[in-house]
Amino acid sequence: MNHLPSARFARTHLKMRHLILLVELARHTSIVNAAKAARMTQPAGSRLISDLEHELGVRLIGRGARGVGPARA
């Protein structure tokens, strides 16, 4: 059994809306557009991303002048 904090978070806190937002972020280059497509506000989408990144301890989304995308390792 995996007792890493990220595995525990995924089992207990990861919700469908997190996954939907991540899929929409892959389709759009804007948090605003991804949040709209996921039927949430931009602040709610940004907060979800920040919460995921904090709980998992990794940067998921790279933010830049041209929009967002997967973070580079």
C-alpha positions as CSV (number, residue, x, y, z in Angstrom):
1,M,0.0,0.0,0.0
2,N,1.4,3.4,-1.0
3,H,1.5,5.9,1.9
4,L,2.9,8.9,0.0
5,P,1.0,12.2,0.6
6,S,0.1,12.5,-3.1
7,A,-1.3,8.9,-3.2
8,R,-3.4,9.7,-0.2
9,F,-4.6,12.9,-1.7
10,A,-5.6,11.2,-4.9
11,R,-7.6,8.5,-3.0
12,T,-9.4,10.9,-0.7
13,H,-9.6,14.3,-2.3
14,L,-9.3,14.1,-6.0
15,K,-12.7,14.8,-7.5
16,M,-14.1,14.7,-11.0
17,R,-14.0,18.5,-11.3
18,H,-10.3,18.4,-10.8
19,L,-9.9,16.0,-13.7
20,I,-12.4,17.9,-15.9
21,L,-10.4,21.1,-15.3
22,L,-7.1,19.4,-16.2
23,V,-8.6,18.1,-19.4
24,E,-10.0,21.5,-20.3
25,L,-6.6,23.1,-19.6
26,A,-5.1,20.7,-22.1
27,R,-7.6,21.8,-24.7
28,H,-7.4,25.5,-24.0
29,T,-4.4,27.8,-23.4
30,S,-6.2,30.0,-21.0
31,I,-7.4,29.3,-17.4
32,V,-10.4,31.6,-18.1
33,N,-11.5,29.5,-21.1
34,A,-10.8,26.2,-19.4
35,A,-12.7,27.2,-16.4
36,K,-15.7,28.3,-18.5
37,A,-15.6,25.0,-20.4
38,A,-15.5,23.2,-17.0
39,R,-18.5,25.3,-15.9
40,M,-16.7,27.2,-13.1
41,T,-15.4,30.6,-12.5
42,Q,-11.8,31.6,-13.3
43,P,-11.0,32.1,-9.6
44,A,-12.4,28.7,-8.7
45,G,-10.3,27.1,-11.5
46,S,-7.1,28.8,-10.4
47,R,-7.8,27.8,-6.8
48,L,-8.3,24.1,-7.8
49,I,-5.0,24.1,-9.7
50,S,-3.2,25.7,-6.8
51,D,-4.7,23.2,-4.4
52,L,-3.7,20.3,-6.6
53,E,-0.2,21.6,-7.0
54,H,0.2,22.2,-3.3
55,E,-1.2,18.9,-2.2
56,L,0.7,16.9,-4.7
57,G,3.9,18.9,-4.2
58,V,4.5,19.4,-8.0
59,R,3.9,22.1,-10.4
60,L,1.3,20.9,-12.9
61,I,0.7,24.1,-14.9
62,G,3.2,26.4,-16.4
63,R,1.9,30.0,-16.6
64,G,3.3,32.4,-19.1
65,A,2.5,35.4,-21.3
66,R,1.1,33.1,-24.0
67,G,-1.2,31.2,-21.7
68,V,-0.9,28.0,-19.7
69,G,0.4,24.5,-20.5
70,P,2.0,21.6,-18.8
71,A,4.8,22.6,-16.5
72,R,8.3,21.7,-17.7
73,A,10.3,19.4,-15.5
